[in-house]
Amino acid sequence: MTTEQATSLKEALESMLDHIAKKQAMADDLQQIERLHKEFAPTAPAMLNHYLQRRSYTKALDFLKQGYVVENASRPDCDH
């Protein structure tokens, strides 16, 4: 999952939660979130996938705000 993908997902989640708070339609936001999740699910952190699969969108947003995103999932944690 790239930083760009995480930013797009974060924006879609914030938009959806804002629409919910304002009692506005959020179907477009849900479609965007599902599309993004399908795109990056194989490289996303397991916990983020867990939240999105269970539609725990507030928890997914909190997770993203903590900054747990890996630019290249196949790269080791150290460069040794």
Secondary structure, DSSP 8 states (H G I E B T S, - for coil): --HHHHHHHHHHHHHHHHHHHTT---HHHHHHHHHHHHHHGGGS-HHHHHHHHTT-HHHHHHHHHTT---S-TTS-SS--
